[in-house]
């Protein structure tokens, strides 16, 4: 039974992934439990950025689109990501942001199902998903109705009027993980398309888009993939839809021959048709470093450690829940838990700020949720012990109850 500080130190000694932590820049003494929001800096990314900036850009200049093959970055990184998300290499590409990709694919889905008028999602989904779906309604087809129902009721609401079901695989607040295969199968049974937002699952839980028969997906590059702040996102289109799919943001990089400089748009024949503007080379190069690290790790190993971290954390937190009013907002059932653990508390914001002041970094989401992310590439077991002990001291002493911790930052 794991109950002492030494037990957690021993778990780190036995951890088969422990050496991976050395590949990241983590300041001494810092406990970072926020990889579900922004991943840490891979050491190799610093060298890669220096090379891209000084040699490829500084010396190669415009020639580097050819000599260093900048032009193929979206496809090259997408092919690597395909193995991580369980897709074919030609079905995945790096492009734009998650929000932009959501718009492109949701609009495309509506066009693929022209006689259907409903998009189903869930209330409390990540805000950009809801905003973008409403944007599709307002700008693409005002006859579309956005239906929001709790995720556990989605399947019973899908019918012959449903064009698209759009859900987040792992919920950003609770960490609840949905059954991708079952929901996708239910959507297809009624002729609807299924799109998954993988932002909080890519690099944290095993994914199998092809096995689930998913139609469309989007995902984030700067969370568990450690691509850096604002890293390019990615999207997936199942092979069966690539020929027919049309997306609304027909920028020049999505042209069949971008440098023909034609007045008329002719979509590229494959996944490249989903590209829009010029690739952000510096950001994409940083993302590739993070993806390369992830491709060298067995997904099930990541999942096993992630679940162990979250399970031990939940156990350590139980006395604090009883004494100080924290309430677990994440499923105890491991089969439906992602790689984060969330708690509600009426003073959640100030409590999290007090933790951050001690170099223990999680985050807060309105109205009352404290989030702790467990990125298995670099989080240690001893981090759990130290975090809970620090939190216990903060609560016992009431040190969170200060004006400096109550003052709301713009980013929480």
Secondary structure, DSSP 8 states (H G I E B T S, - for coil): ---SHHHHHHHHHH-TTGGGGGGEE--TT-EE--TTTS--EEHHHHHHHHHIIIIIITTTGGGHHHHT-GGGHHHHHHHHHHHHHT--GGGEEE-S-HHHHHHHHHHHHHHHTTT--EEEE-TTS-HHHHHHHHHHHHHT-TT-EEEE--GGGHHHH--TTEEEEEEESB-TTT-BB--HHHHHHHHHHTT-EEEEE-TTTTTTS---HHHHT--EEEE-SSSTT---TT---EEEE-HHHHTT---S---GGGBTTGGG--SS--B-SSGGGG--S---HHHHHHHHHHHHHHHTS-HHHHHHHHHHHHHHHHHHHHHHHHHH--EE-S-S-GGGB-SEEEEE-TTHHHHHHHHHTTTEE-EEETTTEEEEE--TTT--HHHHHHHHHHHHHHHHHTTT-SHHHHS--S--
